């Protein structure tokens, strides 16, 4: 791997270009096209109705109470997400220590802001391996978590899409169509075949369909609470009636699912999530305020991830100081391995009597 800065940049650019070739290139091209369409839409809106953005005035609308409420709501989202992850990894590995799941989830969540999923997955695999969970089961659990998260977000997005598009009320016919699509996405034979296919090599037990539905429901709840967080932030910037809450929840779900499925090929997202949020918020708030809210959400989420990640790191501090838990397991394993190697070196060869 190149160590020179220019060499590292060329390597990253080459990897970025490789995503537009091969079997999965359609997702990268679709995401790029969607990103360009969103950018063109925002440029059109700004050109036709130039927003009057006064950053100081917008910042002055925020209060410490609003920021504290957003942080508490993020903590609730994190708690429900940890619950969903605990159900998945506990079902596959029989490890039901909620305290350990909380520590690992909060610490590794910080690495999600790094490019790619390598660091995030590596942290999980290493920490769970020290608890006796095989690497394959941790990887499988992470894959099932991703599927449940996307399907939960898609379910919320499908149920609220008429409101996201500007509708004032939900029409029964417009609700039945998303429910039909959701039923197709949650097809029991399809889910079972995926679990059997990817879980057999990792030694995972059989997963029942109702368990998968429970996981999807838990992660759908995280999307709903995240939408409430977005509504609180939006309400702090510009007044909105409470009747707009379901639509804002749908905006959050649509933006999140789009960023997960289509914009994951971009380093750090390159503002794709913020563009999606701003574009979807423009029917409800002025363009300038929509852009400000989208950027403010990124700042709040990043600060909360770092804060709760630091809290998770502090939960590891007693084990680190006392050399117990995962830290003790690593030391004992290394000591045992060194002792075994020493015995093999000092032991006499076969057929040679000891002196």
Residue pairs with C-beta under 8 A, 6 or more apart in sequence:
1 8
1 11
2 8
2 10
2 11
12 115
12 267
16 265
16 267
19 25
19 28
19 265
20 28
20 29
20 32
27 261
27 262
27 265
28 265
30 262
31 261
31 262
31 263
31 264
31 265
31 266
31 272
34 258
34 262
34 263
35 262
35 263
35 266
35 270
35 272
35 275
38 272
38 275
38 276
38 279
39 275
41 279
42 275
42 278
42 279
42 282
42 287
42 291
45 282
45 287
46 287
49 287
51 286
51 287
51 288
51 289
51 291
52 288
53 288
53 291
53 292
55 292
58 237
58 289
58 292
61 236
61 237
62 236
62 237
62 296
63 236
66 232
66 233
66 236
67 300
69 232
70 229
70 232
70 233
70 300
70 304
71 300
71 303
71 304
71 307
73 225
73 226
73 228
73 229
73 232
74 229
74 300
74 301
74 304
74 308
75 304
75 308
76 225
77 222
77 225
77 226
77 229
78 105
78 106
78 109
78 304
78 308
80 218
80 221
80 222
80 225
81 105
81 219
81 222
82 98
82 101
82 102
82 105
82 106
83 218
84 145
84 148
84 149
84 215
84 218
84 219
84 222
85 101
85 105
85 141
85 145
86 96
86 98
86 101
87 211
87 214
87 215
87 218
88 141
88 144
88 145
88 148
88 215
89 95
89 101
89 128
89 133
89 137
89 138
89 141
90 96
90 101
91 205
91 207
91 211
92 137
92 140
92 141
92 144
92 199
92 202
92 204
92 205
92 207
93 128
93 133
93 134
93 137
93 138
93 141
95 101
95 128
95 131
95 132
95 133
97 131
99 315
100 131
102 312
102 315
103 312
103 315
103 316
104 123
104 124
104 127
104 128
104 312
105 312
106 308
106 309
106 311
106 312
106 313
106 315
107 123
107 127
107 309
107 312
107 313
107 316
108 120
108 123
108 124
108 127
109 120
109 305
109 308
109 309
109 312
110 305
110 306
110 309
111 119
111 120
111 123
112 120
112 305
113 268
113 302
113 305
114 120
115 267
115 268
121 139
121 142
124 138
124 142
125 135
125 138
125 139
127 326
128 137
128 138
129 135
129 138
130 326
130 329
130 330
131 326
131 329
134 202
134 203
136 201
136 202
136 203
137 202
137 203
137 204
139 202
140 198
140 199
140 202
140 204
143 198
144 195
144 207
144 212
144 215
145 215
145 219
147 194
148 212
148 215
148 216
148 218
148 219
149 219
149 222
149 260
150 257
150 260
150 261
151 185
151 186
151 216
151 219
152 216
152 217
152 218
152 219
152 220
152 221
152 222
152 223
153 219
153 220
153 223
153 253
153 256
153 257
153 260
154 182
154 185
154 253
154 257
155 182
155 185
155 216
155 220
156 220
156 223
156 224
156 227
156 249
156 250
156 253
157 164
157 250
157 253
157 254
157 257
158 178
158 179
158 181
158 182
159 175
159 178
159 179
159 182
159 250
160 246
160 247
160 249
160 250
160 253
161 174
161 178
161 250
161 254
162 170
162 171
162 174
162 175
163 170
163 246
163 247
163 250
164 247
164 250
164 251
164 254
164 280
165 283
166 283
167 174
168 243
186 212
186 213
186 216
188 209
191 209
191 212
192 207
192 209
195 204
195 206
195 207
195 212
196 206
199 205
199 207
223 249
223 252
223 253
223 256
224 249
226 252
226 253
226 256
227 245
227 248
227 249
227 250
227 251
227 252
227 253
228 245
228 249
229 252
229 300
230 248
230 249
230 251
230 252
230 277
230 293
230 297
231 240
231 244
231 245
231 248
231 249
233 293
233 296
233 297
233 300
234 240
234 248
234 281
234 284
234 285
234 293
237 285
237 289
237 292
237 293
237 296
238 285
238 286
238 289
240 248
240 284
240 285
244 284
247 284
248 281
248 284
251 277
251 280
251 281
251 284
252 277
254 276
254 280
255 273
255 276
255 277
255 280
256 273
258 272
258 276
259 269
259 272
259 273
259 276
262 272
263 269
263 270
263 272
263 273
263 276
266 272
273 294
273 298
274 291
274 294
274 295
274 297
274 298
275 294
277 290
277 293
277 294
277 297
278 287
278 290
278 291
278 293
278 294
279 290
281 290
281 293
281 294
282 290
284 290
285 293
316 325
319 325
319 326
319 327
319 328
320 327
322 328
323 331
348 354
348 355
